[in-house]
């Protein structure tokens, strides 16, 4: 299953310098089930923005699997 998010980009002209990252809410990336939903939200954010130094883009997210340690794993030499 594909997931989509909003990629936030700050330009080099910004006082804080350039940066790129996923848009987050409560420390978790904001995700959408369809590209259209992500595009609509990115468009809404762009219409509210007060500077030309920040842009929002819809983008497909790769699902990252978290590796959980297994209590049964042992290192043997």
Backbone as CSV, one residue per row, in Angstrom:
resi,resn,N_x,N_y,N_z,CA_x,CA_y,CA_z,C_x,C_y,C_z
1,UNK,0.843,-1.179,0.000,0.000,0.000,0.000,0.888,1.243,0.000
2,UNK,0.581,2.154,-0.885,1.353,3.389,-0.977,0.844,4.404,0.030
3,UNK,1.769,5.223,0.506,1.431,6.338,1.387,2.041,7.590,0.789
4,UNK,1.392,8.697,1.066,1.863,9.975,0.553,1.992,10.951,1.708
5,UNK,2.915,11.876,1.563,3.121,12.885,2.582,3.352,14.231,1.925
6,UNK,3.714,15.192,2.745,4.006,16.535,2.248,5.468,16.839,2.551
7,UNK,6.213,17.092,1.493,7.626,17.401,1.596,7.755,18.911,1.728
8,UNK,8.362,19.365,2.809,8.553,20.793,3.057,9.990,21.160,2.700
9,UNK,10.142,22.242,1.960,11.466,22.668,1.522,11.651,24.145,1.830
10,UNK,12.767,24.458,2.516,13.116,25.845,2.815,14.305,26.208,1.915
11,UNK,14.239,27.332,1.253,15.269,27.720,0.284,16.523,28.268,0.974
12,UNK,17.578,28.374,0.201,18.843,28.916,0.705,18.709,30.399,1.040
13,UNK,17.704,31.054,0.503,17.480,32.472,0.779,16.887,32.703,2.172
14,UNK,16.476,31.643,2.837,15.900,31.769,4.181,16.976,32.181,5.186
15,UNK,16.586,32.902,6.204,17.506,33.318,7.263,18.123,32.098,7.954
16,UNK,17.344,31.029,8.064,17.817,29.798,8.724,18.584,28.874,7.781
17,UNK,18.646,29.202,6.495,19.346,28.376,5.528,18.443,27.308,4.937
18,UNK,18.988,26.540,3.977,18.177,25.543,3.289,17.907,24.312,4.162
19,UNK,16.761,23.689,3.916,16.420,22.457,4.632,15.272,21.768,3.894
20,UNK,15.185,20.442,4.085,14.092,19.652,3.526,13.703,18.598,4.542
21,UNK,12.402,18.333,4.665,11.932,17.306,5.606,10.451,17.052,5.366
22,UNK,9.968,15.930,5.887,8.543,15.633,5.846,7.813,16.556,6.814
23,UNK,6.645,16.994,6.434,5.788,17.768,7.325,5.328,16.839,8.440
24,UNK,5.459,17.280,9.692,5.126,16.429,10.831,4.071,17.071,11.716
25,UNK,3.350,16.212,12.423,2.376,16.641,13.421,2.594,15.732,14.621
26,UNK,2.825,16.289,15.782,3.115,15.524,16.997,4.306,14.583,16.792
27,UNK,5.345,15.081,16.142,6.602,14.365,15.892,6.483,13.184,14.933
28,UNK,5.343,13.035,14.267,5.141,11.954,13.300,4.820,12.563,11.938
29,UNK,5.408,12.012,10.857,5.083,12.529,9.527,3.589,12.428,9.230
30,UNK,3.050,13.469,8.640,1.641,13.488,8.236,1.529,12.625,6.982
31,UNK,0.617,11.649,6.987,0.475,10.758,5.844,-0.949,10.779,5.303
32,UNK,-1.062,10.469,4.021,-2.330,10.416,3.318,-2.380,9.124,2.520
33,UNK,-3.588,8.638,2.272,-3.755,7.397,1.516,-3.696,7.612,0.012
34,UNK,-3.995,8.835,-0.446,-3.955,9.110,-1.887,-3.103,10.344,-2.165
35,UNK,-2.575,10.377,-3.382,-1.783,11.516,-3.817,-2.653,12.778,-3.846
36,UNK,-3.898,12.615,-4.247,-4.812,13.752,-4.352,-5.027,14.422,-3.001
37,UNK,-5.169,13.621,-1.935,-5.334,14.183,-0.588,-4.096,14.982,-0.186
38,UNK,-2.922,14.428,-0.456,-1.671,15.113,-0.120,-1.527,16.392,-0.936
39,UNK,-1.885,16.327,-2.216,-1.789,17.505,-3.085,-2.736,18.610,-2.638
40,UNK,-3.934,18.233,-2.213,-4.905,19.218,-1.730,-4.382,19.919,-0.473
41,UNK,-3.835,19.147,0.455,-3.303,19.739,1.692,-2.082,20.612,1.405
42,UNK,-1.188,20.164,0.511,-0.017,20.970,0.150,-0.456,22.281,-0.489
43,UNK,-1.460,22.224,-1.342,-1.989,23.429,-1.985,-2.584,24.385,-0.953
44,UNK,-3.309,23.826,0.025,-3.892,24.646,1.092,-2.788,25.347,1.895
45,UNK,-1.737,24.602,2.211,-0.619,25.189,2.964,0.079,26.280,2.157
46,UNK,0.255,26.049,0.847,0.916,27.045,0.000,0.093,28.329,-0.090
47,UNK,-1.238,28.203,-0.044,-2.081,29.400,-0.149,-2.025,30.241,1.123
48,UNK,-1.661,29.629,2.253,-1.590,30.346,3.528,-0.201,30.893,3.837
49,UNK,0.780,30.532,3.035,2.163,30.859,3.348,2.430,32.350,3.126
50,UNK,3.256,32.930,3.976,3.541,34.350,3.882,4.938,34.653,3.373
51,UNK,5.664,33.645,2.929,7.026,33.850,2.450,7.274,32.995,1.207
52,UNK,8.194,33.460,0.384,8.556,32.687,-0.817,9.672,31.693,-0.514
53,UNK,10.165,31.695,0.724,11.296,30.836,1.085,10.903,29.420,1.478
54,UNK,9.613,29.134,1.617,9.157,27.806,2.016,8.159,27.293,0.984
55,UNK,8.298,26.004,0.637,7.389,25.373,-0.321,6.944,24.025,0.212
56,UNK,5.749,23.611,-0.157,5.208,22.307,0.231,4.833,21.531,-1.024
57,UNK,5.223,20.249,-1.071,4.963,19.410,-2.231,4.402,18.063,-1.799
58,UNK,3.417,17.531,-2.512,2.977,16.166,-2.226,4.040,15.209,-2.760
59,UNK,4.282,14.128,-2.028,5.337,13.194,-2.430,5.029,11.805,-1.871
60,UNK,5.359,10.779,-2.648,5.150,9.414,-2.176,6.169,9.095,-1.088
61,UNK,5.685,8.474,-0.027,6.562,8.087,1.083,6.872,6.601,0.974
62,UNK,8.102,6.255,1.262,8.461,4.848,1.349,8.165,4.399,2.768
63,UNK,7.478,3.291,2.892,7.142,2.794,4.215,8.405,2.228,4.847
64,UNK,8.737,2.773,6.006,9.939,2.340,6.712,9.548,1.323,7.773
65,UNK,10.140,0.156,7.665,9.876,-0.877,8.656,10.810,-0.689,9.836
66,UNK,10.258,-0.811,11.019,11.074,-0.682,12.219,11.592,-2.054,12.614
67,UNK,12.872,-2.115,12.902,13.463,-3.369,13.327,13.346,-3.477,14.837
68,UNK,12.724,-4.534,15.294,12.584,-4.737,16.730,13.549,-5.829,17.167
69,UNK,14.254,-5.603,18.231,15.203,-6.617,18.689,14.469,-7.863,19.206
70,UNK,15.035,-8.987,18.900,14.459,-10.246,19.370,15.214,-10.701,20.619
71,UNK,14.498,-11.033,21.688,15.176,-11.451,22.911,15.911,-12.784,22.732
72,UNK,15.613,-13.513,21.679,16.251,-14.810,21.475,17.533,-14.732,20.653
73,UNK,17.892,-13.529,20.183,19.100,-13.419,19.379,20.331,-13.323,20.272
74,UNK,21.354,-14.109,19.915,22.603,-14.072,20.666,23.773,-14.041,19.694
75,UNK,24.804,-13.358,20.080,26.017,-13.311,19.283,26.931,-14.405,19.773
76,UNK,27.301,-15.294,18.877,28.199,-16.382,19.253,29.485,-16.248,18.477
77,UNK,30.586,-16.460,19.161,31.893,-16.385,18.502,32.457,-17.771,18.324
